[in-house]
């Protein structure tokens, strides 16, 4: 681009995507006089899923605004909590976010997950077809136009990833109601109904069970229950503080 030059200032959180704007958080860029501001921001590296308000000379403008020479642009991050209108809040996670997917399901959040790499076009199409918020660390995926909605997961640590999703979207939590394996809903089950999945010690020790209504997997308060309960307790407490 070698047309009108504009001055762009980025929210500090967005500098991850725009290393050329560090350390001051600002840069000058030429535009072509035709492309929208949204296109310009994306071409600089920021997925529009991460963009909140766009200000030009202090006034909010739509992403379709065509920049003119000398404009001062401010790119803000998405406000928290982010509302996603038009469908119940539910998520789709790519192959790299398996631990986050299991923890969201543990909390009762409707979370689809692709355990194999099916490719960006297929993920974006599923997001649109099922109206799911795409969670990913893949910037290219989040730039696909067919996405229903999306969000970049900034951390590589599952604890921080979960805290971020809770803060950004504030989903309703219903712990222990979904299968961590397939996302199906759980129901109470008798020992006899799940006996074929129980080893001798488990069969003798436990009497309370649940079973997935989709894949049939059995659940009980086993050796790892205290660890899972700690994850749930922290998440529920955080969600309560967020309001």
FIDO-287718 format. One record per residue (C-alpha): residue number from 1; residue in three letters; x negated, y, z. Coordinates in nm, 4 decimals, m for minus. Last residue first. Example, Ala and Ser with C-alpha at 12.3 -4.5 7.8 and 13.67 -1.06 7.14 Angstrom:
NODE,2,SER,m1.3670,m0.1060,0.7140
NODE,1,ALA,m1.2300,m0.4500,0.7800
This chain:
NODE,243,UNK,2.0826,m1.1553,3.8457
NODE,242,UNK,1.7062,m1.1813,3.7996
NODE,241,UNK,1.6620,m1.2874,4.1621
NODE,240,UNK,1.9072,m1.5761,4.1147
NODE,239,UNK,1.7192,m1.6943,3.8050
NODE,238,UNK,1.3955,m1.6943,3.9985
NODE,237,UNK,1.5457,m1.9011,4.2812
NODE,236,UNK,1.6968,m2.1462,4.0336
NODE,235,UNK,1.3641,m2.1805,3.8527
NODE,234,UNK,1.1652,m2.2366,4.1688
NODE,233,UNK,1.4155,m2.4946,4.3004
NODE,232,UNK,1.4259,m2.6807,3.9674
NODE,231,UNK,1.0477,m2.7104,3.9406
NODE,230,UNK,1.0287,m2.8234,4.3046
NODE,229,UNK,1.3020,m3.0823,4.2406
NODE,228,UNK,1.1005,m3.2211,3.9525
NODE,227,UNK,0.7974,m3.2725,4.1749
NODE,226,UNK,1.0128,m3.4252,4.4494
NODE,225,UNK,1.1770,m3.6595,4.1966
NODE,224,UNK,0.8530,m3.8053,4.0649
NODE,223,UNK,0.8719,m4.1326,4.2582
NODE,222,UNK,1.2331,m4.1989,4.1675
NODE,221,UNK,1.5631,m4.0276,4.2369
NODE,220,UNK,1.7604,m4.2033,3.9624
NODE,219,UNK,1.8208,m4.1686,3.5895
NODE,218,UNK,1.9302,m4.4155,3.3216
NODE,217,UNK,1.8949,m4.3616,2.9461
NODE,216,UNK,2.2105,m4.4338,2.7496
NODE,215,UNK,2.1144,m4.2288,2.4423
NODE,214,UNK,2.4207,m4.0043,2.4194
NODE,213,UNK,2.6196,m4.0208,2.7440
NODE,212,UNK,2.2972,m4.0163,2.9428
NODE,211,UNK,2.3237,m4.2165,3.2636
NODE,210,UNK,2.3212,m4.1222,3.6291
NODE,209,UNK,2.2314,m4.3345,3.9288
NODE,208,UNK,2.2710,m4.3549,4.3053
NODE,207,UNK,2.1924,m4.6900,4.4702
NODE,206,UNK,1.8152,m4.7062,4.4826
NODE,205,UNK,1.5712,m4.9381,4.6622
NODE,204,UNK,1.6611,m5.2931,4.5500
NODE,203,UNK,1.7123,m5.2208,4.1808
NODE,202,UNK,1.4086,m4.9927,4.1790
NODE,201,UNK,1.1905,m5.2639,4.3250
NODE,200,UNK,1.3116,m5.5270,4.0787
NODE,199,UNK,1.2861,m5.3151,3.7649
NODE,198,UNK,1.5905,m5.1288,3.6417
NODE,197,UNK,1.6894,m5.0641,3.2781
NODE,196,UNK,1.9165,m5.3714,3.2435
NODE,195,UNK,2.0902,m5.2751,3.5666
NODE,194,UNK,2.2226,m4.9491,3.4229
NODE,193,UNK,2.5969,m5.0210,3.4351
NODE,192,UNK,2.5605,m5.2506,3.7375
NODE,191,UNK,2.3952,m4.9790,3.9417
NODE,190,UNK,2.6944,m4.7573,3.8809
NODE,189,UNK,2.6776,m4.4473,3.6670
NODE,188,UNK,2.7489,m4.0776,3.7130
NODE,187,UNK,2.7417,m3.8858,3.3866
NODE,186,UNK,2.4656,m3.7019,3.2039
NODE,185,UNK,2.4992,m3.4776,2.8985
NODE,184,UNK,2.2706,m3.5379,2.6009
NODE,183,UNK,1.9514,m3.3325,2.5570
NODE,182,UNK,1.7561,m3.6308,2.4132
NODE,181,UNK,1.4814,m3.7233,2.6614
NODE,180,UNK,1.5403,m3.4717,2.9400
NODE,179,UNK,1.9011,m3.5877,2.9579
NODE,178,UNK,2.1232,m3.3100,3.0807
NODE,177,UNK,2.3206,m3.2377,3.4004
NODE,176,UNK,2.0438,m3.2371,3.6628
NODE,175,UNK,2.0333,m2.8599,3.6947
NODE,174,UNK,2.3137,m2.6401,3.5589
NODE,173,UNK,2.1434,m2.3084,3.4854
NODE,172,UNK,2.3091,m2.0264,3.2916
NODE,171,UNK,2.0547,m1.8684,3.0605
NODE,170,UNK,1.8899,m1.5358,3.1515
NODE,169,UNK,1.7501,m1.4718,2.7995
NODE,168,UNK,1.4238,m1.2824,2.8519
NODE,167,UNK,1.3606,m1.3591,3.2183
NODE,166,UNK,1.4506,m1.7280,3.2006
NODE,165,UNK,1.2525,m1.7690,2.8785
NODE,164,UNK,0.9502,m1.5980,3.0343
NODE,163,UNK,0.9616,m1.8055,3.3533
NODE,162,UNK,0.9761,m2.1235,3.1453
NODE,161,UNK,0.6734,m2.0239,2.9382
NODE,160,UNK,0.4816,m1.9211,3.2493
NODE,159,UNK,0.5276,m2.2628,3.4084
NODE,158,UNK,0.4620,m2.4399,3.0773
NODE,157,UNK,0.1253,m2.2640,3.0235
NODE,156,UNK,0.0493,m2.1676,2.6615
NODE,155,UNK,0.1956,m1.8208,2.7122
NODE,154,UNK,0.3613,m1.5825,2.4653
NODE,153,UNK,0.6600,m1.7846,2.3488
NODE,152,UNK,0.7824,m1.5874,2.0460
NODE,151,UNK,1.1585,m1.5575,2.0206
NODE,150,UNK,1.4160,m1.6394,1.7577
NODE,149,UNK,1.7643,m1.5840,1.6235
NODE,148,UNK,1.9795,m1.7489,1.3560
NODE,147,UNK,1.6689,m1.8006,1.1445
NODE,146,UNK,1.7272,m1.7709,0.7684
NODE,145,UNK,1.4896,m1.4759,0.7267
NODE,144,UNK,1.1757,m1.6622,0.8250
NODE,143,UNK,0.9444,m1.4366,1.0263
NODE,142,UNK,0.9672,m1.6530,1.3378
NODE,141,UNK,0.8208,m1.9470,1.1466
NODE,140,UNK,0.5193,m1.7416,1.0399
NODE,139,UNK,0.4571,m1.6305,1.3963
NODE,138,UNK,0.4355,m1.9885,1.5229
NODE,137,UNK,0.4392,m1.9791,1.9039
NODE,136,UNK,0.7986,m2.0993,1.8986
NODE,135,UNK,1.1469,m2.0678,2.0439
NODE,134,UNK,1.4258,m2.0673,1.7830
NODE,133,UNK,1.7559,m1.9462,1.9284
NODE,132,UNK,2.0254,m2.1878,1.8147
NODE,131,UNK,2.3185,m2.1194,1.5856
NODE,130,UNK,2.3517,m2.4853,1.4835
NODE,129,UNK,2.3215,m2.4255,1.1072
NODE,128,UNK,2.0918,m2.1233,1.1434
NODE,127,UNK,1.8450,m2.2837,1.3839
NODE,126,UNK,1.8612,m2.6037,1.1782
NODE,125,UNK,1.7706,m2.4111,0.8632
NODE,124,UNK,1.4803,m2.2397,1.0387
NODE,123,UNK,1.3469,m2.5726,1.1603
NODE,122,UNK,1.3812,m2.7306,0.8157
NODE,121,UNK,1.2033,m2.4398,0.6440
NODE,120,UNK,0.9246,m2.4354,0.9066
NODE,119,UNK,0.8219,m2.7982,0.8728
NODE,118,UNK,0.9465,m3.1236,1.0231
NODE,117,UNK,0.6564,m3.1502,1.2691
NODE,116,UNK,0.7621,m3.4287,1.5008
NODE,115,UNK,0.9125,m3.4055,1.8490
NODE,114,UNK,1.1750,m3.1598,1.7287
NODE,113,UNK,1.3574,m3.0217,2.0287
NODE,112,UNK,1.7162,m2.9162,2.0942
NODE,111,UNK,1.7822,m2.7410,2.4234
NODE,110,UNK,2.1215,m2.6867,2.5901
NODE,109,UNK,2.0105,m2.5641,2.9348
NODE,108,UNK,2.0855,m2.8035,3.2207
NODE,107,UNK,1.7801,m2.7166,3.4279
NODE,106,UNK,1.6130,m3.0480,3.3426
NODE,105,UNK,1.6907,m2.9662,2.9792
NODE,104,UNK,1.4915,m2.6439,3.0119
NODE,103,UNK,1.2091,m2.8392,3.1733
NODE,102,UNK,1.2046,m3.1024,2.8982
NODE,101,UNK,1.1949,m2.8373,2.6250
NODE,100,UNK,0.9138,m2.6482,2.7997
NODE,99,UNK,0.7083,m2.9676,2.8134
NODE,98,UNK,0.7697,m3.0364,2.4433
NODE,97,UNK,0.6764,m2.6905,2.3175
NODE,96,UNK,0.4349,m2.7680,2.0311
NODE,95,UNK,0.6830,m2.9671,1.8182
NODE,94,UNK,0.9249,m2.6767,1.7790
NODE,93,UNK,1.1966,m2.5685,2.0175
NODE,92,UNK,1.5651,m2.5047,1.9437
NODE,91,UNK,1.7736,m2.3196,2.2005
NODE,90,UNK,2.1258,m2.2577,2.3191
NODE,89,UNK,2.3225,m1.9512,2.4238
NODE,88,UNK,2.6834,m1.9968,2.3153
NODE,87,UNK,2.7456,m1.8244,1.9803
NODE,86,UNK,2.8082,m1.4831,1.8249
NODE,85,UNK,2.6034,m1.2563,2.0437
NODE,84,UNK,2.2433,m1.3153,2.1550
NODE,83,UNK,2.1785,m1.0806,2.4471
NODE,82,UNK,1.8201,m1.0116,2.5458
NODE,81,UNK,1.7689,m0.9560,2.9164
NODE,80,UNK,1.5218,m0.7995,2.8782
NODE,79,UNK,1.4606,m0.5393,2.6084
NODE,78,UNK,1.2708,m0.6484,2.2972
NODE,77,UNK,0.9403,m0.4680,2.2611
NODE,76,UNK,0.9149,m0.1098,2.1401
NODE,75,UNK,0.7693,0.0122,1.8120
NODE,74,UNK,0.7151,0.3888,1.8042
NODE,73,UNK,0.6797,0.5605,1.4672
NODE,72,UNK,0.5492,0.9134,1.4085
NODE,71,UNK,0.6364,1.0162,1.0544
NODE,70,UNK,0.3702,1.1918,0.8470
NODE,69,UNK,0.4811,1.0646,0.5076
NODE,68,UNK,0.8243,0.9056,0.4965
NODE,67,UNK,0.9306,0.5667,0.6295
NODE,66,UNK,1.2324,0.3854,0.4775
NODE,65,UNK,1.4815,0.2997,0.7530
NODE,64,UNK,1.6229,m0.0532,0.7131
NODE,63,UNK,1.4974,m0.1549,1.0586
NODE,62,UNK,1.7475,0.0921,1.2013
NODE,61,UNK,1.6372,0.4256,1.3558
NODE,60,UNK,1.6029,0.5546,1.7121
NODE,59,UNK,1.4868,0.9153,1.7443
NODE,58,UNK,1.1554,1.0246,1.8972
NODE,57,UNK,0.9820,1.1160,1.5714
NODE,56,UNK,1.0864,0.7767,1.4376
NODE,55,UNK,1.1804,0.5235,1.7038
NODE,54,UNK,1.2293,0.1511,1.6530
NODE,53,UNK,1.4031,m0.0237,1.9419
NODE,52,UNK,1.3372,m0.3868,2.0218
NODE,51,UNK,1.0880,m0.5830,1.8153
NODE,50,UNK,0.9851,m0.9357,1.9117
NODE,49,UNK,1.2204,m1.1200,1.6736
NODE,48,UNK,1.0999,m0.8741,1.4094
NODE,47,UNK,0.7718,m1.0653,1.3972
NODE,46,UNK,0.4768,m0.8254,1.4454
NODE,45,UNK,0.1808,m0.8695,1.2085
NODE,44,UNK,0.1308,m0.5384,1.0241
NODE,43,UNK,0.3464,m0.6733,0.7415
NODE,42,UNK,0.6210,m0.7257,0.9973
NODE,41,UNK,0.6138,m0.3591,1.0984
NODE,40,UNK,0.6181,m0.2489,0.7335
NODE,39,UNK,0.9092,m0.4779,0.6511
NODE,38,UNK,1.1106,m0.3432,0.9446
NODE,37,UNK,1.0280,0.0109,0.8364
NODE,36,UNK,1.1851,m0.0635,0.4997
NODE,35,UNK,0.9811,m0.0802,0.1802
NODE,34,UNK,1.0174,0.1935,m0.0831
NODE,33,UNK,0.7655,0.4707,m0.0100
NODE,32,UNK,0.4765,0.2273,m0.0528
NODE,31,UNK,0.3419,0.2618,0.3005
NODE,30,UNK,m0.0013,0.3617,0.4299
NODE,29,UNK,m0.0972,0.2829,0.7860
NODE,28,UNK,m0.2243,0.4762,1.0837
NODE,27,UNK,m0.2832,0.2938,1.4096
NODE,26,UNK,m0.1860,0.2973,1.7734
NODE,25,UNK,m0.2162,0.0745,2.0788
NODE,24,UNK,m0.5270,0.2574,2.2039
NODE,23,UNK,m0.7358,m0.0581,2.2376
NODE,22,UNK,m0.6353,m0.2027,2.0014
NODE,21,UNK,m0.4267,m0.1306,1.6907
NODE,20,UNK,m0.6245,m0.3727,1.4697
NODE,19,UNK,m0.5326,m0.6506,1.7123
NODE,18,UNK,m0.1674,m0.6189,1.6042
NODE,17,UNK,0.0165,m0.9347,1.7093
NODE,16,UNK,m0.1167,m0.9483,2.0655
NODE,15,UNK,m0.0669,m0.5711,2.0670
NODE,14,UNK,0.3071,m0.6357,2.1069
NODE,13,UNK,0.2994,m0.6416,2.4876
NODE,12,UNK,0.1398,m0.2954,2.4900
NODE,11,UNK,0.4369,m0.1432,2.3006
NODE,10,UNK,0.3086,m0.0267,1.9641
NODE,9,UNK,0.2402,0.3215,1.8237
NODE,8,UNK,0.2534,0.3761,1.4475
NODE,7,UNK,0.1347,0.6817,1.2518
NODE,6,UNK,0.2592,0.7016,0.8942
NODE,5,UNK,0.0864,0.7442,0.5579
NODE,4,UNK,0.2902,0.7853,0.2393
NODE,3,UNK,0.1700,0.5655,m0.0506
NODE,2,UNK,m0.1343,0.3422,m0.0878
NODE,1,UNK,0.0000,0.0000,0.0000
